[in-house]
Amino acid sequence: MVVAMNVDGLQWHAAGENAGSFAVLRAGEAGGVSVLNRMRAGEVGDLHAHDAPEELIVMAGTVRVGDVVLGPGGYLCAPAGTTHQAVAESDCLFATVLHDAVR
């Protein structure tokens, strides 16, 4: 089944205290999910890991994951088991594809 939507119709949810917000684009049958994330400058995501890789693609702004700083068009793949967190260097919008649930 094809999934299509416009960003202005998304339901945004708080990602945690001072951690930005997210909107689910697609929930997979095996626990994975595609998510759109937005963070304001200085917000910090939770430190977490996954049992499968997590992919991140930056659409606007600048986000840091560990020592890597990514701007628009930037891509990062965190391998399974890697502990990581997103830190907004500026207001930013990025997509993540989680191949399993967060732990």
C-alpha positions in Angstrom: 0.0 0.0 0.0 1.3 3.5 -0.9 1.4 5.9 2.0 1.3 9.7 1.2 0.5 12.8 3.2 1.2 16.5 3.5 3.3 17.8 6.3 0.6 20.4 7.3 -1.8 17.6 8.2 0.5 15.7 10.6 -0.1 15.1 14.3 2.9 16.3 16.3 3.8 14.8 19.7 6.3 15.9 22.4 9.5 13.8 22.2 10.3 14.5 25.9 11.2 17.5 28.0 13.3 19.9 25.8 13.6 17.2 23.2 11.5 18.6 20.3 8.5 16.9 18.7 7.8 14.1 16.2 5.1 13.0 13.8 4.8 9.4 12.7 4.8 9.0 9.0 4.5 5.3 8.8 4.4 2.5 11.4 5.8 -0.8 10.2 4.5 -4.2 11.0 7.7 -5.4 12.6 8.0 -2.5 15.1 9.9 -0.1 12.8 8.7 3.4 12.1 9.3 6.4 9.8 9.2 9.7 11.7 9.5 13.4 11.0 11.3 15.2 13.8 11.6 18.9 14.6 13.7 20.5 17.2 14.5 24.1 18.3 18.1 25.2 18.7 19.6 23.8 21.9 17.1 21.0 22.3 18.5 17.5 23.1 17.0 14.2 22.3 17.1 11.2 24.6 20.2 9.0 24.7 19.0 5.7 23.2 20.0 2.6 21.1 18.2 0.2 18.8 18.6 -3.5 17.9 18.6 -2.5 14.2 20.1 0.5 12.3 18.5 3.9 12.5 18.8 6.3 9.6 18.6 10.1 9.8 18.2 12.6 6.9 18.3 16.3 7.6 15.9 18.5 5.7 16.4 21.9 7.3 18.7 23.3 10.0 21.7 21.7 11.7 21.7 18.7 14.0 24.6 17.0 15.8 24.8 13.3 16.6 27.9 12.5 18.6 30.8 14.3 16.8 29.0 14.5 13.5 27.2 17.7 12.5 24.8 17.5 9.6 23.0 20.2 7.6 20.3 20.0 4.9 20.8 16.8 2.8 23.0 15.2 5.5 22.6 11.5 6.1 23.6 9.3 9.1 23.1 5.7 9.8 23.6 4.6 13.4 24.5 0.9 13.5 22.5 -1.5 15.6 23.5 -1.3 19.3 25.0 2.2 19.0 24.0 4.6 21.7 23.3 8.0 20.3 21.3 11.2 20.6 20.4 14.2 18.5 21.3 17.7 19.5 19.8 20.7 17.6 22.6 23.1 16.7 19.9 25.3 15.1 16.1 24.9 14.5 15.9 21.8 12.4 13.7 19.3 10.7 14.8 15.8 10.0 13.4 12.3 9.1 14.4 9.1 10.9 13.7 5.6 9.8 13.8 3.1 12.7 14.0 -0.5 11.7 12.9 -1.7 15.2 11.5 -0.2 18.4 13.5 2.2 20.7 15.1 0.7 23.8 
